[in-house]
Amino acid sequence: QVQLVESGGGLVQPGGSLRLSCAASGSIFSRMPMAWYRQAPGKQRDFVARIRPSGSTNYADSVKGRFTISRDNGKNAAYLQMNSLKPEDTAVYYCHGALGREYWGQGTQVTVSS
């Protein structure tokens, strides 16, 4: 069983930065592709970024060049560095892992507003 716990959300001004963390329990983390999704009020949950066990990454077009996903298998953690934040980045951000089944965190709120 894997549990995912996000942290690092908050209120930031446009142009600012935040770093989200996802702490994972269990022994399979290093074999799991990890991803971040986000859901704005009244909208569907959308893909943001993914990092595979190999370290390869891919991003949604809306965040390319601004967000960076990374992982530390020794710490069972994944991260999302968010720079040049925009009001449209406001959402609840969810950590996601998948290996045989899907795992979701509880989400962390990110609000970009002046």
Steps between C-alpha positions, in 0.01 A plus 500: 500500500623847411394827658579836342503824699541838333631817661630841400189668367396850593428852383750665267500812286511479121856445386590324823618147568394201707642154548259215560612179664345153490610258770434133426483202732572144389786324331401531135551875456815468293312288244199728470448767240398810696290789379332820605145591403294807585134585528363853492152574642229375267748336262628150436825370642779566251845352450791729590825300492637145521836347589575136430732276702764562231480874571343592169234767525214652310285806563171655406550776243358756743787449748797422275798720580350609834453179699755228574420156636764299684532203731728372773468123525715494814245718675191346337402847382395685189503874450349766278692826475264768369643829375346802329163410645187639341147545637386220269730261688265529799373150581523209736812304404500123537788255508444179304682169479422187304636147516237232450247745640469873546581697812391857575589747771246719676604815312653833593352839413699743289359851464665757275361844569608854569 
